[in-house]
Amino acid sequence: MTKIRNSSPFRLPLLIIGLPLLLLLLLAALLLQTSPAVPRNPTLDNPAINTIEQLLVDNGPASISSPGELTLHLDADELNLLAAFLLQNIPGMQEVTADVALQQGNALVNLSMPLRTPLTPLYLNVHAGVRERGESLDLFALRLGRLPVPDALVHFLIARMQARMAGAYVNYQELVDLQQSLRTVSFEENLLEITLDWDPRLLARVQTQAEQLLLSADDKARIVHYFGRIVTIVEAQPQDVSSISLSLLLVPLFQNAQERVAAGEDPVTENRSLLQALSLYVNESDLSQLIEPPGAAALITPRRLTVTIQHRPDLAQHFTSSAAMSATVGAGVAGLLSTSKEVHDARYRTGFSFSDLTANSAGAALGNKATASPTEARQMQASVQSIAAETDYMPPVSRDNAGLSENDFSAQYTDRNSEAYMARISAIDEQIASLAVFQQP
């Protein structure tokens, strides 16, 4: 007599659950590895930062305001130094490491991204090649861990990502225009050469809007709100007034931010948008890109008052630009760009100005603390409302607007790694840290 074997009622559900789980485990085994392809980079010290600043100056044009052709040269060490700096200053990317090798016709890029697990650290190691393709670059031979990704899929995903960014960010076209200014990118053995059309008008737009290049619709609405508050404050000033102190804008704006946070808004994003709007007004940037047609004429062409710190409009411009930049991309990037500009000025223009550098550093410190965390964002909102004088957020500086030429700077400080220069910078940092606005209320 034949026995009929009963199949378990749990077998099919287990198969349905187990097969996808097995596939996920196999995929994880292909993607993740137990060691990084790129070792952890040490934290960049002051000499390394100074080297990056000098790279920016050495590769920049003598005249920022004159259009023309510009050629940049970077070797592998310089490129890796720049990559390490950017990764260590981009929020959420501080543990990612990168290595670039330059060879004839292409570059090989390796990235290691740590993933924390309860048992052991795992790493997603990314390997890819970048090669010349006419006037653009081509990503090829992408590999995630041990898993190769077909080039066709890579190109499809890049196109989809670009389309999404174009639809999601109001200033994406600025990045496209900047990319199209590239003429040629050439890879040689241990050398990257980039030739581009230097367009000061495009650069000015990117620089003045660097803190808002990737604005979402919500970011845009917040900036427009705070810019509207600025317009209201300005319109309330007597008609014979042509300039105001930055304090007259800072205090009511942070008060408004505190009110919006009390109503449920996020303190970090409110402070960031506030500082972006403030930078736009003080630096007289065009707001039309943020206003949907037909827009509000009062916001696009507001009454313009000169905003000053210590009766100097340049200090207010430096302060607000650095505050907005720091709030958006971090104090490290803001500090690098501002110091590089002073070094450029020392070589080609008005000279290296410690007054400008102080305003940059004070603005970056305020922007950093105003967006470091929800708790510190709320503390900054309260601190700013207690401002009684400009010296509560900006140290007094020399009235002498003249800067040091590159030769005079070298004669006095040798270079920016010298003890004399570092002592001067430390003294400025200590002054800023002692300001009332940075003391917990």
C-alpha positions in Angstrom: 0.0 0.0 0.0 1.4 3.3 -1.0 1.7 6.0 1.6 0.8 9.6 0.6 3.3 12.0 2.0 1.8 15.2 3.3 3.8 18.3 2.4 4.3 20.8 5.2 1.9 23.8 5.0 4.9 26.0 6.0 7.1 25.0 3.1 5.8 27.4 0.5 5.8 30.5 2.8 9.3 29.6 3.9 10.4 29.3 0.2 8.8 32.6 -0.6 10.6 34.3 2.3 13.8 32.4 2.1 14.6 32.8 -1.6 14.6 36.7 -1.6 16.5 36.6 1.6 19.1 34.3 0.1 19.4 36.6 -3.0 19.9 39.6 -0.7 22.6 37.8 1.2 24.3 36.9 -2.1 24.0 40.5 -3.3 25.5 41.8 0.0 28.4 39.3 -0.3 29.1 40.8 -3.7 28.7 44.4 -2.7 30.2 44.5 0.8 33.7 43.7 2.0 35.4 43.6 5.4 38.2 46.0 4.6 38.4 49.4 2.8 40.0 49.7 -0.6 41.2 53.1 0.4 42.8 53.6 3.9 41.5 56.2 6.2 43.0 59.6 5.5 44.4 61.6 8.4 42.6 64.8 9.3 44.1 67.7 7.2 46.3 70.0 9.2 47.0 73.7 8.6 49.9 73.2 6.2 47.6 70.9 4.1 44.8 73.5 4.1 47.3 76.2 3.1 48.5 74.0 0.3 45.0 73.8 -1.1 44.5 77.5 -0.8 47.7 78.1 -2.7 46.6 75.6 -5.4 43.4 77.6 -5.9 45.4 80.8 -6.3 48.1 79.3 -8.5 45.5 77.9 -10.8 43.2 80.9 -10.9 43.4 83.8 -13.4 45.3 86.9 -12.6 42.2 89.0 -13.4 39.0 87.5 -12.1 37.0 90.2 -14.0 38.5 89.5 -17.4 37.1 86.7 -19.6 39.5 84.4 -21.4 40.9 80.9 -21.6 42.2 79.3 -18.4 44.2 76.1 -18.0 44.5 74.2 -14.7 47.2 71.6 -13.9 46.9 69.2 -11.1 48.9 66.1 -10.3 47.6 63.1 -8.5 48.8 64.2 -5.0 47.1 67.6 -5.4 43.9 66.0 -6.7 43.8 63.6 -3.8 44.4 66.4 -1.3 41.4 68.3 -2.8 39.3 65.2 -2.7 40.2 64.5 1.0 39.3 68.1 1.9 35.9 68.0 0.2 35.0 64.7 1.7 36.0 65.8 5.2 33.9 68.9 4.9 30.7 67.5 3.3 28.1 66.6 5.9 27.7 62.8 6.1 30.8 62.1 4.0 33.5 62.5 6.6 34.2 58.7 6.8 34.3 58.2 3.1 37.8 57.9 1.6 38.9 58.4 -2.0 42.0 57.8 -4.1 42.6 59.0 -7.7 45.3 57.6 -10.0 46.1 59.5 -13.2 47.3 57.7 -16.3 47.4 58.3 -20.0 43.9 58.8 -21.3 42.0 58.2 -18.1 41.8 58.3 -14.3 41.1 55.5 -11.9 38.9 56.4 -8.9 38.4 54.3 -5.8 36.0 55.1 -3.0 35.4 53.4 0.4 32.2 53.9 2.3 32.0 52.4 5.8 28.8 50.7 6.9 28.4 50.2 10.7 26.9 46.8 11.7 26.5 45.2 15.1 29.1 42.5 14.4 31.8 44.0 12.3 32.4 47.1 10.1 31.7 46.5 6.4 32.7 48.6 3.5 31.2 49.4 0.1 34.2 49.8 -2.2 33.5 51.6 -5.4 35.9 51.4 -8.4 35.5 53.3 -11.6 37.3 54.8 -14.5 36.9 58.3 -16.0 38.1 59.0 -19.5 38.0 61.7 -22.1 35.1 61.7 -24.5 35.2 64.7 -26.8 34.4 67.8 -24.7 33.0 65.7 -21.8 33.9 62.9 -19.5 32.8 59.3 -19.6 32.4 57.1 -16.5 33.2 53.5 -17.4 34.1 50.1 -15.7 32.1 50.9 -12.6 32.3 48.1 -10.0 30.5 48.0 -6.6 32.5 45.7 -4.5 32.9 42.6 -6.6 29.8 43.4 -8.7 30.4 45.0 -12.2 27.8 47.5 -13.4 27.2 47.6 -17.2 28.2 50.9 -18.8 24.8 51.3 -20.4 23.1 51.1 -17.0 25.5 53.7 -15.6 24.8 56.1 -18.4 21.0 55.6 -18.0 21.2 56.2 -14.2 23.3 59.4 -14.7 20.8 60.7 -17.2 17.9 60.0 -14.8 19.7 61.7 -11.9 20.4 64.8 -14.0 16.8 65.0 -15.1 15.6 64.8 -11.5 18.0 67.4 -10.3 16.9 69.7 -13.2 13.3 69.4 -12.1 14.0 69.6 -8.3 16.5 72.4 -7.9 15.9 76.0 -9.1 19.5 76.8 -9.7 20.6 73.6 -11.5 21.1 75.5 -14.8 24.0 77.4 -13.2 25.8 74.1 -12.7 25.0 73.1 -16.3 26.4 76.4 -17.6 29.5 76.0 -15.6 30.0 72.5 -16.9 29.6 73.7 -20.5 32.4 76.2 -20.0 34.9 73.3 -20.0 36.7 73.0 -23.3 39.0 70.0 -22.8 39.9 67.6 -20.0 43.1 65.7 -20.6 44.6 62.8 -18.6 48.3 62.2 -18.8 50.6 60.1 -16.6 50.2 61.7 -13.1 48.7 64.9 -14.6 45.2 66.3 -15.1 44.9 69.3 -17.4 41.6 71.2 -17.7 41.1 74.0 -20.2 38.0 76.1 -19.7 36.4 79.4 -20.9 36.7 81.8 -18.0 33.5 83.7 -17.8 33.5 86.2 -14.9 29.8 86.8 -15.2 29.0 83.1 -14.8 31.5 82.8 -12.0 30.0 85.8 -10.3 26.5 84.2 -10.4 27.9 80.9 -9.0 29.9 82.7 -6.3 27.1 84.9 -5.1 24.7 82.0 -5.2 27.0 79.2 -4.1 25.1 78.8 -0.9 21.8 78.2 -2.9 22.9 76.2 -6.0 20.8 73.2 -5.0 17.7 74.7 -3.5 14.6 72.7 -3.2 11.2 74.2 -3.5 10.9 74.3 0.3 14.3 76.0 0.6 13.2 78.5 -2.0 10.0 79.4 -0.1 11.9 79.9 3.1 14.4 82.2 1.5 11.7 84.3 -0.2 9.9 84.6 3.2 13.0 86.0 5.0 13.9 88.2 2.0 10.4 89.6 2.3 11.0 90.3 6.0 14.2 92.2 5.1 12.2 94.2 2.5 9.7 95.1 5.2 12.5 96.2 7.6 14.2 98.3 4.9 10.9 100.0 3.8 10.3 101.1 7.4 13.5 103.2 7.4 13.2 106.9 6.9 13.6 108.0 3.2 16.7 110.0 3.9 18.5 106.9 5.3 21.0 105.3 2.8 22.8 102.8 5.0 22.1 100.7 8.1 24.0 98.5 10.4 23.8 94.7 9.9 22.4 94.5 13.4 19.2 96.2 12.3 18.5 93.1 10.1 20.1 90.3 12.2 18.0 90.8 15.4 14.4 90.9 13.9 15.3 88.1 11.4 16.4 85.7 14.1 13.4 86.7 16.2 11.2 85.7 13.3 13.0 82.5 13.0 12.5 81.7 16.6 8.7 82.4 16.2 8.5 80.0 13.2 10.4 77.3 15.2 7.9 77.7 18.0 5.2 77.1 15.5 6.8 73.8 14.5 9.5 74.6 11.9 13.0 73.1 12.0 15.5 75.5 13.6 18.5 74.5 11.5 16.7 75.0 8.1 15.2 78.2 9.2 18.6 79.7 10.2 20.1 78.5 7.0 17.5 80.1 4.8 17.6 83.3 6.9 21.4 83.6 6.3 21.0 82.8 2.6 18.4 85.6 2.2 20.5 88.0 4.2 23.5 87.3 2.0 21.4 87.8 -1.1 20.2 91.3 0.1 23.5 92.5 1.5 25.5 91.5 -1.7 22.7 92.8 -3.9 22.2 89.5 -5.7 19.4 88.9 -8.2 16.3 87.2 -6.5 14.3 86.8 -9.7 15.2 83.1 -10.1 13.5 82.4 -6.8 10.3 84.2 -7.6 7.7 82.5 -9.7 6.0 84.6 -12.4 4.5 87.1 -12.1 6.4 87.4 -8.8 6.5 90.3 -6.4 8.2 93.4 -7.8 9.1 94.5 -4.3 11.2 91.4 -3.8 12.9 91.4 -7.2 13.7 95.1 -7.1 13.6 96.1 -3.4 14.8 99.4 -2.0 18.5 99.0 -1.6 20.2 100.3 1.5 24.0 99.9 2.1 24.4 97.4 4.9 27.5 98.0 7.0 29.6 96.6 9.9 31.7 99.3 11.6 30.5 101.7 8.9 32.1 99.5 6.2 29.9 97.7 3.6 32.7 95.4 2.6 32.8 93.9 6.1 29.1 93.2 6.0 29.5 91.6 2.6 32.3 89.3 3.7 30.4 88.5 7.0 27.1 87.6 5.4 28.6 85.6 2.4 30.7 83.5 4.7 27.8 83.0 7.2 25.6 81.7 4.3 28.3 79.6 2.8 29.2 78.1 6.2 25.5 77.3 7.0 25.2 75.5 3.6 28.5 73.7 2.9 30.3 74.0 6.2 32.8 76.3 7.9 35.8 74.4 6.3 34.8 75.2 2.7 33.8 78.7 3.6 37.1 79.3 5.3 39.1 77.9 2.4 37.4 80.0 -0.2 37.6 83.2 1.9 41.3 82.8 2.7 42.1 81.8 -1.0 40.4 85.1 -2.1 42.7 87.1 0.3 45.7 85.3 -1.0 44.6 86.1 -4.6 44.1 89.7 -3.6 47.6 89.8 -2.2 49.0 88.6 -5.5 46.9 90.4 -8.0 44.6 93.1 -6.5 44.2 95.1 -3.3 46.4 93.0 -1.0 45.9 90.5 1.8 43.4 92.0 4.4 43.2 90.7 7.9 40.1 92.9 8.4 38.4 91.0 5.6 39.7 87.7 6.9 38.3 88.5 10.4 34.8 89.3 8.9 34.9 86.1 6.9 35.9 84.0 10.0 33.3 85.7 12.2 30.6 85.1 9.6 31.6 81.5 9.1 31.6 80.9 12.9 28.1 82.3 13.2 26.8 80.3 10.2 28.4 77.2 11.5 27.0 77.5 15.1 23.5 78.6 13.7 23.2 75.3 11.8 25.4 72.8 13.8 22.4 71.1 15.5 18.8 72.0 16.5 20.0 72.8 20.0 22.7 75.2 18.9 20.4 76.7 16.3 17.9 77.6 19.0 20.7 79.0 21.1 21.9 81.2 18.3 18.4 82.5 17.8 18.3 83.6 21.4 21.8 85.0 21.4 21.4 87.2 18.3 18.3 88.8 19.9 20.5 89.9 22.8 22.9 91.8 20.5 23.5 95.3 21.8 26.4 96.3 19.5 28.2 95.1 16.4 31.1 94.1 18.6 28.8 91.4 20.0 29.3 89.4 16.7 32.2 91.0 15.0 35.6 92.0 16.5 36.7 95.6 15.9 39.2 95.8 13.1 41.6 98.4 11.7 40.1 101.3 9.7 43.0 101.0 7.3 41.5 99.4 4.1 44.9 98.8 2.5 46.0 95.2 2.4 49.4 93.6 2.3 50.9 92.8 -1.1 52.3 89.3 -1.6 55.9 90.7 -1.2 55.0 92.6 2.0 53.1 89.6 3.3 56.2 87.4 2.7 58.5 89.9 4.4 56.3 90.2 7.5 55.1 86.6 7.9 57.3 84.5 5.5 54.4 82.3 4.6 51.1 81.0 6.0 52.7 78.1 7.8 54.9 80.4 9.9 54.6 80.8 13.6 53.9 84.6 13.2 51.0 84.0 10.8 49.5 81.2 12.8 49.7 83.3 16.0 47.9 86.1 14.2 45.1 83.7 13.0 44.9 82.2 16.5 44.4 85.6 18.0 41.6 86.4 15.6 39.9 83.0 16.4 40.2 83.7 20.1 38.6 87.2 19.6 35.7 85.6 17.7 35.2 82.8 20.2 34.9 85.4 23.1 32.2 87.4 21.4 28.8 87.7 23.2 26.8 86.0 20.4 28.8 82.8 20.9 28.2 82.6 24.6 25.3 80.4 25.6 22.4 82.6 26.8 
